Amino acid sequence: MKQRIITAVIAMAVFIPFVCIGGWPLVLFTFLLSAIGLFELLRMRQIRLFSLPGIISLLVIWLWILPEKYEGFFDAIALSKIEIGLFAVLFYLTYMVASKNKFTIEDLSFSILSVIYMGVGFLFFIEIRESAGLWMLIYSLFIIWATDSGAYFIGRAMGKRKLWPEISPNKTVEGAIGGIVCACVVSVLFSVFGDIEWYIMVFITIILSAFGQIGDLAESALKRHFNVKDSGNLLPGHGGILDRFDSLLFVWPLLYFILSAFNVI
């Protein structure tokens, strides 16, 4: 527990300044996070990052992450982000043929999944910062941290009924509900400093907190399938980048769509 707390404090001290600064420093930092996350993800499938499909995946993710305000770059290459993704699929298929099926259809499918999973999640991380501002991005971080912490401590103290033992044997129904409650408490505090009414914030938070826990379970399902305990060991006591961002990669796209629906962005 002591190691987890120390690592969390150091990670926040590194991460939060980039979030606050925004702009190109945040974009470049996100490039780094996505590269490490992709490395961890591909390693589960035993695909090397520094291979042709790995490099293609990384380049597509980086191009997707690039904020829309730099759309002049895409005008220069005469391709949209969707078209770049479609061309990547053609490259994967070409490489599958050229490798004489050493790069299998399963490898190809996993590479595409990895690009969508990492690229879309971190794309909306940047878009929320650019469109909705610092306050809303900080809100997303704190409600997921509150969800994780609440689920962990309440689950340990009160958890009896297993949430989904086939995927994550330590998670409990009581912990999941406790995580949502803790996130709602944090959202009420954020409503004091924002322009959204507290009951709307609570409603949105319930959805995001529940969806974030699904993101956590989705990564747990991947790790169980590939028989790995943690996605990496970069963060002592926490695992890898994916282990820390699995919930947020689910939450950021959903939050962006909710904010769009409420005309906040």
Rosetta blueprint (number, residue, H / E / L):
1 M L
2 K H
3 Q H
4 R H
5 I H
6 I H
7 T H
8 A H
9 V H
10 I H
11 A H
12 M H
13 A H
14 V H
15 F H
16 I H
17 P H
18 F H
19 V H
20 C H
21 I H
22 G L
23 G H
24 W H
25 P H
26 L H
27 V H
28 L H
29 F H
30 T H
31 F H
32 L H
33 L H
34 S H
35 A H
36 I H
37 G H
38 L H
39 F H
40 E H
41 L H
42 L H
43 R H
44 M H
45 R L
46 Q L
47 I L
48 R L
49 L L
50 F L
51 S L
52 L H
53 P H
54 G H
55 I H
56 I H
57 S H
58 L H
59 L H
60 V H
61 I H
62 W H
63 L H
64 W H
65 I H
66 L L
67 P L
68 E H
69 K H
70 Y H
71 E L
72 G H
73 F H
74 F H
75 D H
76 A H
77 I H
78 A L
79 L L
80 S L
81 K H
82 I H
83 E H
84 I H
85 G H
86 L H
87 F H
88 A H
89 V H
90 L H
91 F H
92 Y H
93 L H
94 T H
95 Y H
96 M H
97 V H
98 A H
99 S L
100 K L
101 N L
102 K L
103 F L
104 T L
105 I H
106 E H
107 D H
108 L H
109 S H
110 F H
111 S H
112 I H
113 L H
114 S H
115 V H
116 I H
117 Y H
118 M H
119 G H
120 V H
121 G H
122 F H
123 L H
124 F H
125 F H
126 I H
127 E H
128 I H
129 R H
130 E H
131 S H
132 A L
133 G L
134 L H
135 W H
136 M H
137 L H
138 I H
139 Y H
140 S H
141 L H
142 F H
143 I H
144 I H
145 W H
146 A H
147 T H
148 D H
149 S H
150 G H
151 A H
152 Y H
153 F H
154 I H
155 G H
156 R H
157 A H
158 M H
159 G L
160 K L
161 R L
162 K E
163 L E
164 W E
165 P L
166 E L
167 I L
168 S E
169 P E
170 N E
171 K E
172 T E
173 V H
174 E H
175 G H
176 A H
177 I H
178 G H
179 G H
180 I H
181 V H
182 C H
183 A H
184 C H
185 V H
186 V H
187 S H
188 V H
189 L H
190 F H
191 S H
192 V H
193 F H
194 G L
195 D L
196 I L
197 E L
198 W H
199 Y H
200 I H
201 M H
202 V H
203 F H
204 I H
205 T H
206 I H
207 I H
208 L H
209 S H
210 A H
211 F H
212 G H
213 Q H
214 I H
215 G H
216 D H
217 L H
218 A H
219 E H
220 S H
221 A H
222 L H
223 K H
224 R H
225 H H
226 F H
227 N L
228 V L
229 K L
230 D L
231 S L
232 G L
233 N L
234 L L
235 L E
236 P L
237 G L
238 H L
239 G E
240 G L
241 I H
242 L H
243 D H
244 R H
245 F H
246 D H
247 S H
248 L H
249 L H
250 F H
251 V H
252 W H
253 P H
254 L H
255 L H
256 Y H
257 F H
258 I H
259 L H
260 S H
261 A H
262 F L
263 N L
264 V L
265 I L
